[in-house]
Amino acid sequence: MAIVLGPNQYGKAENRVVRITRDSTRHEIRDLNVSTALRGDFSAAHLVGDQSQVLPTDTQKQTAYSYAKEKGVSSIEAYGLELARHFVDDVVPVEGARIEIEEYAWEHAVVDGEEHEHTFVRLGQEVRTASITVEGKGAEQKTWVIGGLKDLVILKSTGSEFHGFLKDEYTLLEPTTDRVMATALVAQWRFAETGATWAEIDWNDVYTGVKRILITKFATIQSLALQQTLYEMGKAVLEEYPFIAEIKFSAPNKHHFLYNLETFGVENNNEVFHADDRPYGLIQATVMRDDAPDAGPAWTPAANLA
């Protein structure tokens, strides 16, 4: 029996990169959290402490900051592609790179009814995400791009049902035809160069469009279950964008339980609820095309060596 080195990678996690564009008197801001991970044959570093093939994590950090200026941040997907390709194309020992980015949105503050040119207010809605993986050199190089969002807290006060479910001796939940449905949605969609190349995709426009579809479907579907709602949301996204191969959802059910006011002689007609943060149901689903191209390492996060 031999002891051997298993899968390994290294990088710089959570670089807080803020890019302010000052090309005019009206400034713009992109606020990012950037993580990098490099893959290749780094066995010598582990086995004998030889660092000759290791690009320092500090260098990865410096590159992330410099590229925010050199390449700009027109979108987090485009910025991530530039970073990943640089590490794979320009650093000889690197055979693969994974870039994961979160973006925190800001908007111009309104002063005396007008948007102020260089003052911003942090938006409290969802966090935009992107994951870019590049593997291989030259003509053999392959690229995978995932766009997404997380922490999109959304609630509908009616239009949701839950009944006809399986029951056993431990089932206490009562069926309902009118309930509050709420979640803090995580959605990630995998792009494929089918019908459009990376250069032809307007990443910002797609993000805005996908978010609009998700909210619209959540609002307008008479939901019989959160599972059904997620499927319809995913289906609508794939119908709208032929270059999206699949979309994954993770949706914690943010329960709102009708509060018992009978003790006080008060009638509660679905108006007062207790918002219970835990435990919660967690619904996860993937909606995909049956001919979707192979995902390869697209879904393998930087923190996962599996």
N, C-alpha and C positions, 0 to 999 in steps of 0.2 A: 504494500500500500504506500503510495507516494502522496505527499502534500504539495499542492500546486496553487498558483495564483489564479483566482477566478476573475469574472468581469470587473472592470474598474474604469473609472473616469475621474476627472477633477475639473474644478472651475471656480469661479467667483460668484457667490450668491448674493442677490439683492443689492445691486448697485443702484443707488437712488440718483438717477440722472434727470436733471431739470434743464430743458432747452428753451430759452427765451429768444424769440425772433424779433429783431429790432430794425428791420429793413425800412420801417416807416415810423411815424409818431404813434401809430397804433401797434402795440406789441401783442404777440401771441405766445402762449406757453404750452409746452408738452411736458408732463410730469410722469416719469417712468420708474419702474422697479425692474431692473434687468438682471437676469441670471444667465451665466454661461457655463457650459460643460464641454470638455474636449475628450475625445475618444481616440485611441490608437494603441500602438505597442509601447506602453510605458512600464513594461515589466522590470526593466533594470532599476528604475527608481524604487520599486517596491522590494526587489530581491536583494540588491546590493547598495542601494542608496545613490545610484548614479543618476544625476539630474541633467545630463547633457542633452536629453531629448525632451525635457520638460520646459514648456513656456510658462513662466510664473503666473500664478493667479493674479498677482498685482498687475502684470502686463495686460491680462484680459480686462481688468478693471479700467486701466488707462485707455485701452482701445475703445471700450464702450463709451467713455466720455468724449474722446476725441472724435469718434465717428458721428456723435450727435451734432458736431459742428461740421466736420468734413463732408458727410453725406446728407446731413439734415434728418429730420424726422417727419416726413410727409405723412407716414402712417407707421404704426409699430410693426406691421408685417414687412414693409419695405426696409425699414431700419434693421430688423432682425435678419432678413435675408442678406443684407450687406455684411453684417457682422459674421454670420455663419460662413458665408462664402470666403471671406477674408481668412478666417482661421484655417479652413480646409485647403484653400488654394495657395496661400502664401506661407504657411507654416508647415514645413516638410513632414515632420513626424505625425501631424494631426490627420487622421483618416475620417473623422466625423465630428460634427459640432452640433450642439443643441442650445438654442437660445430661447429662453422663456421670459415674457415681458407682461407686466401689468401696467395699465395706464390709468391715472387718476385725473378725472375731468375737472376743468375750471371754466368759469365764464366771466366775462367782463362785468365788473360791478356797475350798477346803475346809480348815477349821481345826478340829481336834479333832472330826472327823466331821460338822461342820455347815458349811453355806455361809456364808462371812463376808459381812456386809451391804455393805461398801464396799471390799473388796479383790478384784481381778480377775486372772485369768491369761489371757494371749492364747492363743487356740486356733490350732493350726498346720495346720488343714485348709484348705479352699478359700476363695477370696475371692468374695463375692457381688457382682454387678454389675447396673447398670441404665443404660439410655440412653433419654432422653425427648426427643422432638422436637415442637415446637409451631410451626405456621406459620399466618399469616393473622390477620385481625382479625374480631371480632364473629361473626356467623352463618357466615362463611366459614372460620372457624378449624378446622384439622385437627390431630389429635394422634396420635402414634405412640409406643408404649411397648414396650421390650424389656427383659425380665428375663434374668438369667443367672448363671453362675458360671465361675470359672477356677481353674486349678491344683488341681483335685480329683485328687490322686494316688491311683490305685486299681490293685490288682494281684490277679490270680487265679493260683494256683500250678498249676492244672490246669484241664481243661474247655475248652481251646483247641487248635485244630488249624490247620495251614496246609499244604495239599498240592494237587496237581492244577493248579499254576500253569504259565504259559507259560515255556518254556525256550528259550534260544539258546546260542551258543558261549561267551557270557560268564557263564552262570548257574552259580554254585557252591553256592547255597543248597540244603540238603537238605530234602526234605519231612518233616513231622512230624505225628503224631496226638496229641502230648501236649507242650505247651509252656507256659511262663510267658507270660501276657499282661498288660502293664501300660501305663498311660498317665497323662499329666497333662492331664485333660480340660478343654476349654473348651466350654461349651454356652451358647447364647443363644436365647431363645424370644420370638417376636413376638406380642404380644397384639392382639386385634381386638375391637371392640365388637359382637360377634356373640353374642347370647344373654345378654350381661351388659354393663352400662355400667362405666366406670372406677370409679365410686363403689361399685359392687356387688362388685368383686373384692377378696378378702382377699389382698393381695400376699404377706404373710408366710406364710400357709397354703399358697398356691400354690408358693412357693419351697421350702418344706419337702417338699411332696408331689412336686414334680418331682425334687428331689434323691433322695428315697426311691425313685422309680421308676427313675431312671438307675442307681442302685447295685444295686437288685434285679435288673434285667434284665442288667446286666453280669455279675452273679454267677451267675445261673441258666441263661443261654443256653449250650448246647454250641456254642461258637463255631467256625465254619469260617474266619472271617476277621474282623478288626477292623471292616471295612466292614459285614459282616452284623450285627455286634453294635450298631453305631451306628444302623443302620436300625431294628432292633427296639426299641432304646431310644427313638428318636424317635417311632415308631409308637405305643408304649405311652403316651407323654406326650400325644399328640394325641387318642388314644382316651379318656383320662381327663379332659381339659380342652377342651371345645368352643370356648372363647374364645381358645385358642392357635392361631394360623394356621400357624405354621411354627417349626421349631427347627433351628438350625445347630450343627454340631459341628466342632471342630478337635482332633484327637487324635494327638499325637506318640507313636509306638510306642517305649516305653522298653524297649529290647532287653535280654534276659537270656540270655546264651550259656552253654551247658553247658561247664564248665571241664574241660580234659583232665588227669586225675590218673593216667593210665596210666603215666607216667614213674616215679611213686612206687609202682607196683604197687597202687594204690588204685582200687577200683571206684566209679564215680560214677553212681548210678542216679537221675538227675534230681534231685540233692540240692544240688550246689554249682555256683553260676553266677557269671559275670562280668557285672556290671551296666555296660553300655556307654552313655554319655550322648550320644555323637555318633560318626558321623552317625546319623540316625534316620529311619525312615519317618514321613511326615506324612499322615494320612488326614483329609480334610475332606469333609463331606457336609451336605446340607440335606434334611430330611424335611418335607413340606408337604401341605396340603390342595389338591386340584385346583381348588377354588373359593375359595381364599384371596383376601381383598381385596388390592388393590394395596399394595405395600410403600412406595411413594413414597420419601421420603428416610430412612426408618426405619433403614436399614443404613449410611447415610453418616456416618462418624465425624467428630468435631469436628476432627480433624487432617487431614482429607481434603477437598480443594477440588474434587474431580472431580464 
